[in-house]
């Protein structure tokens, strides 16, 4: 019998984010950002071979949806944590 495959629930997925001049998101997946609720940075594991350098935003999009996105500051890619 083959073991069941596992998958991460709620893990990050790539996101289409448009930013203003200061790097703050102004749209996610084409939906305008109405409000930036919070912003924070995560810089950890610098001592390992896989350091993490991210800039997170909790946003309210048009229509009221709450989303958390982050920019991987090493690759420049944007990811959505929850939507």
N, CA, C and O atoms as CSV, one atom per row, in Angstrom:
chain,resi,resn,atom,element,x,y,z
A,1,UNK,N,N,0.844,-1.179,0.000
A,1,UNK,CA,C,0.000,0.000,0.000
A,1,UNK,C,C,0.887,1.239,0.000
A,1,UNK,O,O,1.868,1.310,0.740
A,2,UNK,N,N,0.546,2.185,-0.809
A,2,UNK,CA,C,1.324,3.419,-0.952
A,2,UNK,C,C,0.876,4.433,0.091
A,2,UNK,O,O,-0.325,4.609,0.297
A,3,UNK,N,N,1.834,5.115,0.767
A,3,UNK,CA,C,1.433,6.114,1.769
A,3,UNK,C,C,0.713,7.287,1.116
A,3,UNK,O,O,0.989,7.645,-0.029
A,4,UNK,N,N,-0.202,7.868,1.854
A,4,UNK,CA,C,-0.954,9.028,1.368
A,4,UNK,C,C,-0.030,10.230,1.220
A,4,UNK,O,O,0.866,10.442,2.038
A,5,UNK,N,N,-0.254,11.005,0.180
A,5,UNK,CA,C,0.524,12.225,-0.034
A,5,UNK,C,C,0.095,13.277,0.977
A,5,UNK,O,O,-1.068,13.334,1.376
A,6,UNK,N,N,1.025,14.089,1.376
A,6,UNK,CA,C,0.706,15.186,2.284
A,6,UNK,C,C,0.858,16.503,1.550
A,6,UNK,O,O,1.636,16.622,0.604
A,7,UNK,N,N,0.109,17.477,1.997
A,7,UNK,CA,C,0.242,18.823,1.441
A,7,UNK,C,C,0.068,19.826,2.561
A,7,UNK,O,O,-0.621,19.572,3.549
A,8,UNK,N,N,0.692,20.946,2.391
A,8,UNK,CA,C,0.605,22.012,3.372
A,8,UNK,C,C,-0.700,22.770,3.180
A,8,UNK,O,O,-1.045,23.156,2.062
A,9,UNK,N,N,-1.414,22.979,4.262
A,9,UNK,CA,C,-2.651,23.752,4.209
A,9,UNK,C,C,-2.335,25.191,4.610
A,9,UNK,O,O,-1.721,25.432,5.650
A,10,UNK,N,N,-2.750,26.125,3.797
A,10,UNK,CA,C,-2.537,27.532,4.117
A,10,UNK,C,C,-1.119,28.021,3.886
A,10,UNK,O,O,-0.742,29.092,4.362
A,11,UNK,N,N,-0.331,27.242,3.155
A,11,UNK,CA,C,1.039,27.657,2.870
A,11,UNK,C,C,1.072,28.796,1.869
A,11,UNK,O,O,0.081,29.049,1.184
A,12,UNK,N,N,2.191,29.481,1.776
A,12,UNK,CA,C,2.280,30.620,0.854
A,12,UNK,C,C,2.181,30.181,-0.604
A,12,UNK,O,O,2.615,29.090,-0.976
A,13,UNK,N,N,1.600,31.060,-1.418
A,13,UNK,CA,C,1.530,30.836,-2.856
A,13,UNK,C,C,1.893,32.137,-3.546
A,13,UNK,O,O,1.684,33.219,-2.998
A,14,UNK,N,N,2.432,32.029,-4.738
A,14,UNK,CA,C,2.852,33.232,-5.457
A,14,UNK,C,C,1.697,34.197,-5.631
A,14,UNK,O,O,0.545,33.798,-5.801
A,15,UNK,N,N,2.032,35.477,-5.585
A,15,UNK,CA,C,1.011,36.515,-5.704
A,15,UNK,C,C,1.453,37.577,-6.694
A,15,UNK,O,O,2.640,37.870,-6.835
A,16,UNK,N,N,0.471,38.145,-7.374
A,16,UNK,CA,C,0.716,39.261,-8.278
A,16,UNK,C,C,0.462,40.546,-7.490
A,16,UNK,O,O,-0.679,40.867,-7.156
A,17,UNK,N,N,1.538,41.273,-7.199
A,17,UNK,CA,C,1.447,42.478,-6.364
A,17,UNK,C,C,2.042,43.654,-7.128
A,17,UNK,O,O,3.147,43.567,-7.664
A,18,UNK,N,N,1.293,44.758,-7.172
A,18,UNK,CA,C,1.793,46.009,-7.755
A,18,UNK,C,C,2.062,46.962,-6.600
A,18,UNK,O,O,1.234,47.114,-5.702
A,19,UNK,N,N,3.229,47.602,-6.630
A,19,UNK,CA,C,3.652,48.465,-5.516
A,19,UNK,C,C,3.778,49.918,-5.933
A,19,UNK,O,O,3.962,50.240,-7.107
A,20,UNK,N,N,3.672,50.788,-4.934
A,20,UNK,CA,C,3.926,52.204,-5.122
A,20,UNK,C,C,5.422,52.469,-5.056
A,20,UNK,O,O,6.205,51.532,-4.899
A,21,UNK,N,N,5.836,53.731,-5.173
A,21,UNK,CA,C,7.251,54.090,-5.189
A,21,UNK,C,C,8.021,53.666,-3.929
A,21,UNK,O,O,9.226,53.425,-3.990
A,22,UNK,N,N,7.324,53.577,-2.792
A,22,UNK,CA,C,8.010,53.211,-1.546
A,22,UNK,C,C,8.024,51.700,-1.296
A,22,UNK,O,O,8.504,51.249,-0.256
A,23,UNK,N,N,7.493,50.909,-2.255
A,23,UNK,CA,C,7.479,49.466,-2.110
A,23,UNK,C,C,6.263,48.910,-1.397
A,23,UNK,O,O,6.164,47.702,-1.183
A,24,UNK,N,N,5.331,49.788,-1.024
A,24,UNK,CA,C,4.104,49.348,-0.373
A,24,UNK,C,C,3.103,48.889,-1.433
A,24,UNK,O,O,2.914,49.587,-2.429
A,25,UNK,N,N,2.456,47.732,-1.247
A,25,UNK,CA,C,1.490,47.253,-2.229
A,25,UNK,C,C,0.322,48.217,-2.430
A,25,UNK,O,O,-0.219,48.773,-1.474
A,26,UNK,N,N,-0.053,48.402,-3.699
A,26,UNK,CA,C,-1.225,49.212,-4.035
A,26,UNK,C,C,-2.303,48.357,-4.686
A,26,UNK,O,O,-3.449,48.792,-4.800
A,27,UNK,N,N,-1.949,47.132,-5.119
A,27,UNK,CA,C,-2.920,46.204,-5.693
A,27,UNK,C,C,-2.390,44.784,-5.557
A,27,UNK,O,O,-1.188,44.543,-5.673
A,28,UNK,N,N,-3.301,43.847,-5.311
A,28,UNK,CA,C,-2.975,42.419,-5.239
A,28,UNK,C,C,-3.930,41.697,-6.174
A,28,UNK,O,O,-5.148,41.808,-6.039
A,29,UNK,N,N,-3.371,40.956,-7.125
A,29,UNK,CA,C,-4.171,40.247,-8.132
A,29,UNK,C,C,-5.154,41.190,-8.818
A,29,UNK,O,O,-6.283,40.805,-9.123
A,30,UNK,N,N,-4.721,42.427,-9.060
A,30,UNK,CA,C,-5.546,43.416,-9.741
A,30,UNK,C,C,-6.564,44.121,-8.864
A,30,UNK,O,O,-7.262,45.018,-9.338
A,31,UNK,N,N,-6.669,43.737,-7.590
A,31,UNK,CA,C,-7.636,44.375,-6.677
A,31,UNK,C,C,-6.928,45.466,-5.885
A,31,UNK,O,O,-5.905,45.197,-5.256
A,32,UNK,N,N,-7.448,46.691,-5.900
A,32,UNK,CA,C,-6.816,47.794,-5.182
A,32,UNK,C,C,-6.745,47.554,-3.672
A,32,UNK,O,O,-7.632,46.934,-3.084
A,33,UNK,N,N,-5.688,48.052,-3.069
A,33,UNK,CA,C,-5.523,48.005,-1.616
A,33,UNK,C,C,-6.229,49.215,-1.032
A,33,UNK,O,O,-5.933,50.352,-1.401
A,34,UNK,N,N,-7.164,48.972,-0.119
A,34,UNK,CA,C,-7.879,50.062,0.555
A,34,UNK,C,C,-7.143,50.520,1.805
A,34,UNK,O,O,-7.182,51.701,2.153
A,35,UNK,N,N,-6.466,49.584,2.489
A,35,UNK,CA,C,-5.851,49.917,3.766
A,35,UNK,C,C,-4.688,48.968,4.053
A,35,UNK,O,O,-4.776,47.766,3.803
A,36,UNK,N,N,-3.604,49.526,4.580
A,36,UNK,CA,C,-2.505,48.715,5.098
A,36,UNK,C,C,-2.711,48.618,6.598
A,36,UNK,O,O,-2.561,49.610,7.311
A,37,UNK,N,N,-3.055,47.428,7.088
A,37,UNK,CA,C,-3.307,47.255,8.519
A,37,UNK,C,C,-2.022,47.151,9.322
A,37,UNK,O,O,-1.929,47.673,10.434
A,38,UNK,N,N,-1.019,46.467,8.746
A,38,UNK,CA,C,0.224,46.255,9.491
A,38,UNK,C,C,1.342,45.965,8.503
A,38,UNK,O,O,1.101,45.532,7.376
A,39,UNK,N,N,2.555,46.210,8.942
A,39,UNK,CA,C,3.756,45.908,8.161
A,39,UNK,C,C,4.833,45.462,9.134
A,39,UNK,O,O,4.992,46.043,10.208
A,40,UNK,N,N,5.576,44.421,8.751
A,40,UNK,CA,C,6.689,43.966,9.581
A,40,UNK,C,C,7.715,43.238,8.722
A,40,UNK,O,O,7.426,42.811,7.604
A,41,UNK,N,N,8.894,43.110,9.261
A,41,UNK,CA,C,9.997,42.419,8.580
A,41,UNK,C,C,10.412,41.197,9.379
A,41,UNK,O,O,10.354,41.176,10.608
A,42,UNK,N,N,10.828,40.193,8.646
A,42,UNK,CA,C,11.380,38.990,9.264
A,42,UNK,C,C,12.763,38.778,8.667
A,42,UNK,O,O,12.912,38.602,7.458
A,43,UNK,N,N,13.762,38.797,9.520
A,43,UNK,CA,C,15.148,38.511,9.146
A,43,UNK,C,C,15.650,37.486,10.142
A,43,UNK,O,O,15.964,37.817,11.285
A,44,UNK,N,N,15.726,36.228,9.698
A,44,UNK,CA,C,16.153,35.174,10.607
A,44,UNK,C,C,16.940,34.112,9.868
A,44,UNK,O,O,17.030,34.113,8.640
A,45,UNK,N,N,17.495,33.228,10.631
A,45,UNK,CA,C,18.307,32.124,10.120
A,45,UNK,C,C,19.506,32.631,9.324
A,45,UNK,O,O,19.999,31.942,8.431
A,46,UNK,N,N,19.969,33.827,9.646
A,46,UNK,CA,C,21.118,34.401,8.947
A,46,UNK,C,C,22.369,33.554,9.136
A,46,UNK,O,O,23.300,33.641,8.335
A,47,UNK,N,N,22.402,32.751,10.164
A,47,UNK,CA,C,23.548,31.909,10.471
A,47,UNK,C,C,23.530,30.601,9.671
A,47,UNK,O,O,24.529,29.882,9.631
A,48,UNK,N,N,22.404,30.299,9.040
A,48,UNK,CA,C,22.270,29.043,8.314
A,48,UNK,C,C,22.564,29.254,6.831
A,48,UNK,O,O,22.869,30.364,6.395
A,49,UNK,N,N,22.470,28.205,6.093
A,49,UNK,CA,C,22.651,28.297,4.651
A,49,UNK,C,C,21.417,28.777,3.926
A,49,UNK,O,O,21.454,28.978,2.712
A,50,UNK,N,N,20.291,28.970,4.664
A,50,UNK,CA,C,19.030,29.403,4.053
A,50,UNK,C,C,18.397,30.541,4.850
A,50,UNK,O,O,17.335,30.362,5.446
A,51,UNK,N,N,19.036,31.700,4.865
A,51,UNK,CA,C,18.463,32.819,5.618
A,51,UNK,C,C,17.139,33.291,5.017
A,51,UNK,O,O,16.883,33.118,3.825
A,52,UNK,N,N,16.306,33.890,5.869
A,52,UNK,CA,C,14.999,34.407,5.460
A,52,UNK,C,C,15.008,35.919,5.643
A,52,UNK,O,O,15.312,36.424,6.724
A,53,UNK,N,N,14.669,36.635,4.571
A,53,UNK,CA,C,14.575,38.099,4.599
A,53,UNK,C,C,13.271,38.465,3.901
A,53,UNK,O,O,13.192,38.451,2.673
A,54,UNK,N,N,12.253,38.791,4.685
A,54,UNK,CA,C,10.929,39.075,4.129
A,54,UNK,C,C,10.357,40.376,4.676
A,54,UNK,O,O,10.650,40.787,5.798
A,55,UNK,N,N,9.534,41.007,3.850
A,55,UNK,CA,C,8.769,42.189,4.251
A,55,UNK,C,C,7.290,41.832,4.105
A,55,UNK,O,O,6.808,41.596,2.997
A,56,UNK,N,N,6.583,41.795,5.218
A,56,UNK,CA,C,5.178,41.390,5.262
A,56,UNK,C,C,4.247,42.593,5.329
A,56,UNK,O,O,4.594,43.644,5.869
A,57,UNK,N,N,3.051,42.410,4.766
A,57,UNK,CA,C,1.988,43.409,4.842
A,57,UNK,C,C,0.668,42.695,5.104
A,57,UNK,O,O,0.365,41.695,4.454
A,58,UNK,N,N,-0.111,43.196,6.043
A,58,UNK,CA,C,-1.500,42.776,6.177
A,58,UNK,C,C,-2.323,43.874,5.532
A,58,UNK,O,O,-2.236,45.038,5.924
A,59,UNK,N,N,-3.121,43.501,4.544
A,59,UNK,CA,C,-3.834,44.467,3.717
A,59,UNK,C,C,-5.330,44.207,3.720
A,59,UNK,O,O,-5.775,43.076,3.915
A,60,UNK,N,N,-6.101,45.266,3.502
A,60,UNK,CA,C,-7.528,45.150,3.210
A,60,UNK,C,C,-7.689,45.557,1.755
A,60,UNK,O,O,-7.314,46.662,1.362
A,61,UNK,N,N,-8.248,44.656,0.961
A,61,UNK,CA,C,-8.450,44.922,-0.456
A,61,UNK,C,C,-9.841,45.494,-0.699
A,61,UNK,O,O,-10.704,45.443,0.177
A,62,UNK,N,N,-10.049,46.035,-1.889
A,62,UNK,CA,C,-11.381,46.532,-2.235
A,62,UNK,C,C,-12.377,45.394,-2.064
A,62,UNK,O,O,-12.102,44.260,-2.457
A,63,UNK,N,N,-13.503,45.684,-1.496
A,63,UNK,CA,C,-14.496,44.663,-1.207
A,63,UNK,C,C,-14.364,44.089,0.195
A,63,UNK,O,O,-15.214,43.312,0.628
A,64,UNK,N,N,-13.289,44.469,0.919
A,64,UNK,CA,C,-13.147,44.069,2.315
A,64,UNK,C,C,-12.316,42.836,2.599
A,64,UNK,O,O,-12.142,42.486,3.766
A,65,UNK,N,N,-11.792,42.157,1.583
A,65,UNK,CA,C,-10.987,40.955,1.823
A,65,UNK,C,C,-9.694,41.312,2.547
A,65,UNK,O,O,-9.040,42.303,2.223
A,66,UNK,N,N,-9.338,40.497,3.524
A,66,UNK,CA,C,-8.093,40.663,4.277
A,66,UNK,C,C,-7.071,39.691,3.708
A,66,UNK,O,O,-7.377,38.513,3.521
A,67,UNK,N,N,-5.871,40.165,3.433
A,67,UNK,CA,C,-4.826,39.316,2.865
A,67,UNK,C,C,-3.489,39.676,3.497
A,67,UNK,O,O,-3.232,40.839,3.808
A,68,UNK,N,N,-2.641,38.670,3.684
A,68,UNK,CA,C,-1.265,38.892,4.130
A,68,UNK,C,C,-0.364,38.488,2.983
A,68,UNK,O,O,-0.425,37.356,2.503
A,69,UNK,N,N,0.481,39.423,2.541
A,69,UNK,CA,C,1.444,39.149,1.484
A,69,UNK,C,C,2.841,39.463,2.004
A,69,UNK,O,O,3.013,40.249,2.935
A,70,UNK,N,N,3.831,38.834,1.384
A,70,UNK,CA,C,5.203,39.179,1.731
A,70,UNK,C,C,6.085,39.157,0.497
A,70,UNK,O,O,5.866,38.396,-0.446
A,71,UNK,N,N,7.087,40.019,0.537
A,71,UNK,CA,C,8.104,40.066,-0.506
A,71,UNK,C,C,9.327,39.340,0.018
A,71,UNK,O,O,9.848,39.670,1.083
A,72,UNK,N,N,9.781,38.353,-0.734
A,72,UNK,CA,C,11.051,37.706,-0.423
A,72,UNK,C,C,12.127,38.680,-0.894
A,72,UNK,O,O,12.319,38.864,-2.096
A,73,UNK,N,N,12.816,39.293,0.038
A,73,UNK,CA,C,13.759,40.354,-0.313
A,73,UNK,C,C,14.996,39.822,-1.007
A,73,UNK,O,O,15.756,40.602,-1.581
A,74,UNK,N,N,15.218,38.532,-0.973
A,74,UNK,CA,C,16.362,37.950,-1.695
A,74,UNK,C,C,16.024,37.740,-3.165
A,74,UNK,O,O,16.834,38.051,-4.038
A,75,UNK,N,N,14.823,37.210,-3.449
A,75,UNK,CA,C,14.447,36.893,-4.835
A,75,UNK,C,C,13.616,37.993,-5.489
A,75,UNK,O,O,13.558,38.085,-6.715
A,76,UNK,N,N,12.964,38.841,-4.659
A,76,UNK,CA,C,12.085,39.874,-5.191
A,76,UNK,C,C,10.683,39.366,-5.497
A,76,UNK,O,O,9.844,40.131,-5.973
A,77,UNK,N,N,10.411,38.088,-5.235
A,77,UNK,CA,C,9.093,37.518,-5.506
A,77,UNK,C,C,8.109,37.859,-4.394
A,77,UNK,O,O,8.484,38.025,-3.234
A,78,UNK,N,N,6.835,37.959,-4.784
A,78,UNK,CA,C,5.749,38.207,-3.833
A,78,UNK,C,C,4.969,36.930,-3.613
A,78,UNK,O,O,4.778,36.132,-4.530
A,79,UNK,N,N,4.517,36.747,-2.367
A,79,UNK,CA,C,3.762,35.565,-1.964
A,79,UNK,C,C,2.574,35.996,-1.113
A,79,UNK,O,O,2.656,36.969,-0.364
A,80,UNK,N,N,1.467,35.263,-1.235
A,80,UNK,CA,C,0.307,35.483,-0.387
A,80,UNK,C,C,0.294,34.403,0.681
A,80,UNK,O,O,0.412,33.215,0.383
A,81,UNK,N,N,0.152,34.828,1.919
A,81,UNK,CA,C,0.124,33.894,3.039
A,81,UNK,C,C,-1.292,33.426,3.319
A,81,UNK,O,O,-1.522,32.257,3.629
A,82,UNK,N,N,-2.247,34.358,3.206
A,82,UNK,CA,C,-3.657,33.999,3.396
A,82,UNK,C,C,-4.485,35.032,2.650
A,82,UNK,O,O,-4.099,36.193,2.515
A,83,UNK,N,N,-5.619,34.580,2.177
A,83,UNK,CA,C,-6.500,35.491,1.433
A,83,UNK,C,C,-7.939,35.135,1.729
A,83,UNK,O,O,-8.853,35.773,1.208
